[in-house]
Amino acid sequence: MTEREKLREGLEALRSEIKNLQGTDAASKQRLEDLAERVEKQLAKTGEKNEHHNLIQELEEEIMRFEVAHPRLTAIINDLMVTLSNMGI
């Protein structure tokens, strides 16, 4: 499986997990959906290094926010971050 395929698979898992999130406020859900959208856009292009750094930083922040209450979501986001890193993004 290529890194892009892993990333797509991770995005599908993330979107599914977001859809099924309970006990999370609407703003947090929206932030996660926006983040998933940005990751998906990275599949279509290779942006500037600064843009990639910002995306990785946001993924790390989401991991810290959700790691206790939503461990599965945290694992998915971490996998996405690792895959992006492996792709050089």
QUIMO-V410288 format. One record per residue. N is the residue number from 1. NEAR is the number of other C-alpha atoms within 12 Angstrom. D_FIRST is the distance of its C-alpha to the first C-alpha in Angstrom with 1 decimal. Layout:
n = [N | N]
near = [NEAR | NEAR]
d_first = [D_FIRST | D_FIRST]
//
This chain:
n = [1 | 2 | 3 | 4 | 5 | 6 | 7 | 8 | 9 | 10 | 11 | 12 | 13 | 14 | 15 | 16 | 17 | 18 | 19 | 20 | 21 | 22 | 23 | 24 | 25 | 26 | 27 | 28 | 29 | 30 | 31 | 32 | 33 | 34 | 35 | 36 | 37 | 38 | 39 | 40 | 41 | 42 | 43 | 44 | 45 | 46 | 47 | 48 | 49 | 50 | 51 | 52 | 53 | 54 | 55 | 56 | 57 | 58 | 59 | 60 | 61 | 62 | 63 | 64 | 65 | 66 | 67 | 68 | 69 | 70 | 71 | 72 | 73 | 74 | 75 | 76 | 77 | 78 | 79 | 80 | 81 | 82 | 83 | 84 | 85 | 86 | 87 | 88 | 89]
near = [9 | 12 | 21 | 26 | 17 | 23 | 33 | 27 | 24 | 30 | 35 | 23 | 24 | 35 | 26 | 19 | 25 | 31 | 18 | 15 | 23 | 14 | 14 | 20 | 13 | 14 | 11 | 19 | 26 | 18 | 21 | 35 | 26 | 22 | 31 | 35 | 20 | 26 | 39 | 27 | 21 | 30 | 26 | 13 | 14 | 18 | 18 | 13 | 14 | 12 | 18 | 25 | 20 | 19 | 31 | 31 | 21 | 25 | 37 | 24 | 21 | 33 | 27 | 19 | 21 | 28 | 19 | 13 | 17 | 23 | 18 | 22 | 35 | 28 | 25 | 34 | 42 | 30 | 27 | 41 | 36 | 22 | 29 | 33 | 23 | 16 | 19 | 19 | 29]
d_first = [0.0 | 3.8 | 6.7 | 8.2 | 6.1 | 6.7 | 10.1 | 10.8 | 10.2 | 12.3 | 14.8 | 15.3 | 16.0 | 18.3 | 20.2 | 20.7 | 22.0 | 24.2 | 25.6 | 26.6 | 28.0 | 31.6 | 34.2 | 32.8 | 34.9 | 34.1 | 33.9 | 31.1 | 29.1 | 29.7 | 28.7 | 25.3 | 24.9 | 25.9 | 23.4 | 20.5 | 21.9 | 22.0 | 18.3 | 17.5 | 19.9 | 18.1 | 15.2 | 17.8 | 19.6 | 20.1 | 23.2 | 25.7 | 25.1 | 27.5 | 25.7 | 22.5 | 24.7 | 26.3 | 23.1 | 22.0 | 25.6 | 25.7 | 22.6 | 24.4 | 27.6 | 26.1 | 24.8 | 28.4 | 29.9 | 28.0 | 27.2 | 30.3 | 30.6 | 27.0 | 24.9 | 21.9 | 21.9 | 22.2 | 19.2 | 17.0 | 18.6 | 18.1 | 14.3 | 14.4 | 16.7 | 14.7 | 11.6 | 14.3 | 15.9 | 13.0 | 12.9 | 16.6 | 17.8]
//
